[in-house]
Structure formats: C-alpha cells, structure tokens
Amino acid sequence: MLKTIIRKEHKNKWEKRAPLTPKAVKTLTEQGLSIELEPCDIRIFPDQDYQAAGAIYPSSPDQAEFVLGIKEPPVGSIKHGQVHLAFSHTIKGQEYNMPLLQKFLDEDATLLDYEPIVDPATGQRTIAFGRYAGIAGAVDSFAVLGEKLAQKELATPLSELKMTHTYGTVENLKQSLEQFDLSQGEPIRALVVGTGKVGKGSIEVCEWLGLPKVSAKDFLAGNLPEGSFYAVLSSRHINRRKDGGEFSMKEFVAKGSELYESTFDQVLGKFNILLQTPYWEEMYPKHLTKERMQQFKDKLPLVIGDISCDINGSLECTTKASDSDNPAFTYNVDTGDSQDGISWQGVTVMSIDNLPCELPIDASNDFSKALTTYAPQIMQMDLSKPFAECGLPKDLADAVIVYKGQLTPNYEYLKEYLS
C-alpha cells in the first residue's frame, strides 16, 4: 500500500480546492486506508477537520509515495520514485510544463493525470470540474459585460453582478441570479458555444438569469427577439466541410481542419457576449483569427468569455490567461495589443484559467466523490511490476503518462515536445 498524502496547492492564492474532502478521508480511513495531510492555510476545509476525520497530520510530501493534488506540482517537489496525481497540463505538449514532465523522467517517478480518466463505456470524463468552470466563467463574463456597459452609462442590471467567488456556493449564486430582470436595460444577447459539461454550466447561468432561449435554427436564420436572449451552438453549426459535404461530428473530431473550416463569421453581429466552452487543439479550425477580427471588427461582441482559455487558440484575441484579481483585458483589433482591464477600445476578454477555484466548496465536494473510488486503486498499485502488470484498471492505466521514469505507450508522442 503506497504511503499517501494530500499536498497543499501552490498555484496561487485562489487555489483553495482539495482533491479529497474531510468526509472522503473519513470514508477511506474507515476502510483501513491511511491518508496523510500537508498543512495548508488556504485550503477550503480546515486542517483540523481532516485531522478529526482520521488523517495523519502534519506530514510532508517529501516522504510520501503517492501524492494527491489538484493543479500541477512544483517541479522541485518531485522526489525519486514518487507517484503523483494531478492536472499536469502536459498532454498537449504544453511548453511551459515540459520541465515538469522531464523531472518525472529524471526522477524515475510516475505521473497520472485526471484529464484522461474516462468511463470506458461512454468515453466521458468521470472526474472533472467542468460544470463549475462553466458556471463561474459565465458569471464572471456577464459581470465584465455589466461593467463595460456601465462605462458608457448604458443601463443594465448586470452592473450589480459580482464575481463568482463573492457568492461562496452555487446555491447562493443561483438564488442571487434569479433576482435579476434582464428584460430591463440594454439587451443582453448571449451566445454559448459548446454543449459539454462546461457549456451546460454556462447554460445554467443563462437560465438562472432568466434569459429567453432562442433555438439554434432561429439564431442562424436571424430570427431574433429585440430584447435579451441566449442561444447555444455546437461545432456542427459553426464549421463546414471544405468540399461542401455533410457535417459528421465523428469525422470532425478525427480530421479537424484537414476537412473542415470555420463559418463563425456568419454568426458575428448577432450577439454581444460570447461564452466559449469547447475543448480545442491545433488540429481544429480557428473561429476568430486576427484577420477575421479585423475584417468583421464592427460585428465583434463587446465581451468574450474564453472559458476554455486556449491562449492564441480558437480565439486569437485570447493572448493570455487572466485571474480572479484581474479577470479581464481588452484586445485592440487594429494593433493586436492587449491592455489589462475593461475598455471600449476593443474586445474585452475574460480568460481566467482556474475558474472552478471560485466555487471551491461545491467543486471539491463533487470532485472528491469521484476520486474516493479511484484513490484506493492507485494506492494499491504494485510499482515493483512492469507497467502492464502494476494492477491498475484500464481507465486508470490510460491516465498514466509516465511510469517509473518512462513515457507509457499512449504518451510516447510527447518525446518530440521534450526534445
């Protein structure tokens, strides 16, 4: 049984989430498992609650064999032979985290990532914060829009909307949003792109705000009300086959830009706030290139909530990540420059890259429920055996990026990024 610890998070002051709650620790300790805890003064659950639940406290990750976290661990914290579970942000070959990946190789350590853990039957991720990213990203984006409209003295109830973290819990947030009447003041015309867990979280916010829904068919046809509304589009609505053939989601996912191109220019001018939620990779079409934004600059939305936060990705106005202290910047279409803050000199972008941190209690509770099933299986893995015989079930084995200092077969493509 691997000696296991919950480490403290190091990313920033907003990272208050925990991979396991005190309730989950109590469940595991009652099963005879031992969980240690590194002291942390910003974790959403007090250290004393973990101690009361049976955690060994205080402890240090330096002596642990299995280290549980949320965000990627500091490079210098990886010890020889350790197992780490975290959102490592290495799967796409992210340049800024290649030193972290190299450290796992150098230390003969093992890295598991939450992102590839999926239900074998459905292919859907089983442990994620998607809903909370969607909720927080939508609320923060609407708050930015409210402030931007207020700068021009354009009346909107959204000027009273606060950032997500001020509400504490989803229930408090929902109750507050349901008091808004967006039939008053400037029309709020929201477009949500994406129907996954993140997109559904953003849709919840639109519904709590009482925005009437316009169907995708009516939105694309331009059959829009004069007042406020929201619409939801998926990839099939804003991409087309280059040869004019019929759209196939399976083919789009597999081939991307090889066969498809964006038609996003055809929906510009119909909305004043965009909530962008889908997963994106370089192989897929871009919707707002610098050239397209210059060509259609009079039709661009006032605010873009890039909830997926793909820097220089599908939306090239997302030039950087923002944070909860400084949630937005404004991209000048003419110069290509970005200026912190909200301004009418361009498109204002909300691109906070750790949105679920703004709802740490709810996010941690949901995450912990799923992890409580997986943690014991990882604790029991046999590191003395080859990877194929270490005892992990397939869903967890598929999430192992590095095993004892070697890239596993599914992730050997990362060698080119390391070099």
N, C-alpha and C positions, 0 to 999 in steps of 0.2 A: 504494500500500500504506500503510495507516494505521500511524503510529508507535504501538506498543502497549506497555503496561506492566501488570504485576501490582502493584496497590496494596496497602498494608497495611490491615488491618481496624481499625476504630475503635470498634466497638460496645461491647465490654467485654473484660476480661482473659481470658474464656473463649473468645473467638473466635480459635481457632488454625488454623482451616481455611484451605485455599488452593484457588483455582479451578483452578489447574494445578500439578501436581507437577513436581519436577525432571526426572523421566523423561519427562513430556509435553513439557516445554520442550526437552529434548534432541531429541525426535522432530520438533518444529516447526522448530528451528534447523537440523537436518539437511535439512529441506525448503527451506532458504534463507530462512526467515522470521526476523525479528528480534524478540526479546522482551526488554523491559527489566524491572527489578525495583526496587521501592521497599524500602529497608531496613526490617526488622521484627524485633523481638527476641522475639516470642511465637509467630510462625508455626511450625507443627508441623515444617516442614522448614527446616533451617538455610539462611541466605542463601548460604553458601559452596557448598552443594550445587547451587543454581541457577546460581551463577557457573561452577561446573565443568561444568554442562550446557550452557553457552553463552549464558546470559542476560547482558545488559549491566547492570553493577552497579557502584556505586549509581546510581539515577536518581530523578527526581521526576515525579509525575503532572502537575505544572503545565505541563510542556512536551509531554505526550503527547496524541495524537489519539484513541486508543482505550484506555479504562481498564477493566481487568478486576478485579472484586471479587466478594465473596460477599454480604454484607449491604449495605444502602443506604449510599451515600457521604455524608459530611458535606455539608450544604447549601453551606457556604462553599468547598468544594473543586471545585465545578463551574465549569469555565472555558469561555469563549466558543467555541462550535463543537465542543466535545468530544463523543465517543461514550462512553457508559457502559453496561456490562452488569452487572446485579446483581439481587438480590431487592429490589425497590424498595418493596414494601408500599404501593403506591398504587392498585392495580387496583380495590379495593373502595371507593375514595374515602376511605381512612383519614385522618381529620382531622389526626392528628399528623404525617403526611408530605405534606400539601398544600403546605407551604412548599418542600419539596424539588421537587415537581412544578412548582411555579411558577418555581423557579430554572432548570429546564431550558428553560422557555418564554422566560424573560427573557434567557438566555444563548444563544439560538438553538442549543441543544445537542440531542443525540439520546440517548434512553433506550430501551434494550432490557431486558426483564425475563425471567428464566429461567422463571417460572411458566407463561406461555402457550406455551412451546415444546413442541409435541406431535408425535407421529407422525401424519402426515396420514391414514394408512390405518386407524389404530386409535383416534385421539383421545387416546391415553395420553401422559402427560408423559414426556419422554425424558431430562430432566436434572433430578434432584431428590435430596433427602436423605431421602425418606420412610421407607425401611426403618430408617435409623439413628435417626430420631425415634421410631419405634415401639418399637425395642429399648430405647433409653435411657429413654424415657418410662415404659415398663412396669417396668423395673428400679428406677428411682427411686421409682415409686409403690409397688411392693412393699416397698422399703426403708422408706418412710414408714409403711406399714402395720405392718411389723415393729416400728418404734419406738413406734407408737401402742399396739400390743398389750402391749409391754413395760412401758409406763407403768402398766398395770393388773396387771402381773406375770402376764400370760397367756402361757404358753409357746408359742414358735414359732421354728423355725429362721430365719425371716426377720429376727429381731433381729440376726443376724450378717451380713445382706446390706448391702453398702456401696453408695454412689452409683456410677453407671456410670463416671465419669471415673477412678476409682481403679483400674480394671482395664486401662486402656490400649487394648486391642484387642478386637474381637469374639470372636476365638478364645480369649483369656484369660478373657473374661467367660463364654463358653459352658462352658468347662471347669470354672469355679468353680460355676456354677449347677447343673450336672449332679451336683454332690456333695450338694445339698440333698435332704432327705427330708421333704416336706410332708405325709406321712401321719402324722407326729408333731406333737403340739401342737394349738393351735387350728385348726379347719378354715379353709382359705383358699378362699373362693368368689369367683372372678373372672368378671366379665362384660366381654368385649371387644365394643365396638360399632364396626362398620366392617370391611370386607374388602378395602380398597385396600392400597397399599404400606405405609402406616403401620400399618394393622390387622394385616397379615401379619407385620410386625416384632414387634408385641406378642404375636402368637400364637406366634412362635418362642420368646420368653422363657417363656411358659407351658409350652411343650413341654420346654424345657431344664430347667425346674424340676420336671418330672415330673408336672404336674397332669393328672389324667384328664380327657378331654374329654366333655362332655355335649352331645348334639345340640340344635339349636335347638328341634326339636319337643318333646323331653323337657323342656327348660328351660321352655318356655312352658306346658307341661302340668303343671309342678310335679313331674315325676318325677326327683327329685334325690337323689344319694347323701348319706349322713350326713357324710362327710368332705369333703376338699378336692376341688375340680374347677374347670374353666373352661368357659365357653360363649361362643359367638360369634353375635351377631345383626347383621343388616343393616337398612337402612331399612324394608324391607317387613315386618319383624317388629314394629316399634315405631311405625308410622304406619298410619292407615286413611283411606279416603275418607270424607268427611263424609256423603255420600249412601248409604253402605253398599255401594258398588260394588266391583269387583275392583281390587286394587292393580296399578298399572302403573309400573315404575321410570322409564320414559321420560317418562310424564306427571308423575310426582312431581318429577323433576328440572326439568321445564319450568314446572310450575304451583305446586309447593310448597304453602304454606298456603292458597292460594286454593281448593284442592280437598281438602287433606289436613289431618289433625290428629294430634297425638301420642297414643300409647296407653302411654307409658312408665310411667305409674302402675301398670299391670297387672303389671310385672315387678319393681317395688320389693319389697324384703324377701327376695329370693331370692339376693342376693349381698352381700358385704361390701367388695368393691373393684370400682370401675368404671374401665375403661380406654376413654376416649372418643377416637376417632381420625378421624371423618369430617370432610371439608370442610363448612363451614356458612356460609350467608349469611342476611340478614334475611328473605328470602322463604320460608324453611323453618320448619316448626314448632319450637317450643322444647320440650325434654323435661323440664327441671327449672326451672320458673318459681318465683319466691318463694312464690307462693300454693300451688303444688303441694307444695313442700318443707314448708311449714307444715302442710298437710293430712296429709301422709304422713311426718312427721318421725320417727316411731318405726320406719319401714321404710327409712330412708336408709342408704346404705353408710357404713362408717367412713371410707373414703378414696376420693376421686375423682381419677384421673389424667386431667386435661384436656389430653391430648397435642396436640390441635389448638389449644389455647389461644385460644379465642374469648371475649374479655372481654365479659361480660354478654350472651353469645350463647345457644346452645342450653342451656347450664347456667348459670343466673344466679348460682350460688354462685361462679363464676369472676369475681371482682370486679377482679382484677389479674393481671399476669404475675409469676411468681417467677423466681429464678435459682439457679444451682448452689450459691451460698454459702448461700442461704436458700430451699430448694426448696419449702417448704410453708407454708400459712397455714390457719387454721381459720375457717370461716364459721358464725356463730351464726344459726340459722334464725329464732329468736324476735326478735332485734334487727336482723338484716340487716347486722351489723357483721362485719368480718374482722380477725383478730388473727394476726400473724406467729407461726409455729411450730405444733407439733403439740399438740392438746388434745382432751379428750373433751367439750368444751363446744359441739360442733357437728360439721359435716362437714369433714374435713381435705382440702385441695385441693392437688395438685401441678400447677403450671401454668407450668413453665419454658418460655420462648418460643424458646430456641435449643438444643434438645436434641441435635441432631447434633454440636454442639461437644464433647460429652462423649466422642465417638469420632472425633477429628479425623483420625487416620491413615486408617482404613478409609473414612470419609466422603469425604475428599479424593481418595483413590485412585479410587473409583467415579465421583465427580463429574467428575474430570479426564479419565477415559476418554471420556466423552460430549462434554465441551467441546472436546477435541482435534479433533473433527470440525467443530464449529461455528466455532471461533475464526478459522481461515483465511478462511472465507467472509465473516465480518464485517470482517476486516482488508482485504479486497479490495473492500468496498462503495464505490461512487462517490458521494461527497457533493455533487458538482457537478451531479448529475442530480435531477430530481423524485423523490419517494418511490417512485412506481410503476416507475421506471426505474433505481433505485440498484443493482440487481444482486443483491439478497438473494433466496434461495429462499423459497417461500411460508411454510414453517414458521418461518423467522426473521423474515420480514416481518410475520407475525401477532403477533410478540412486540415489535414496535416501538411503544412508547406515544407517544413524542414524536419527531418527525423535524425537525431543524433549527428547533426552536422552535415547532412546530405539532403539536397532537394529531392522530394519524393517525385515519382514519375509524372503526376499531374501538373507539377510546377517546374519541371526542368526548363521550360521556356524562359524562366526568369534569369537563366545564366547570361543571356545576351544583355540584360539590363545591368547586371552586376559588372560586366566587363566594360 
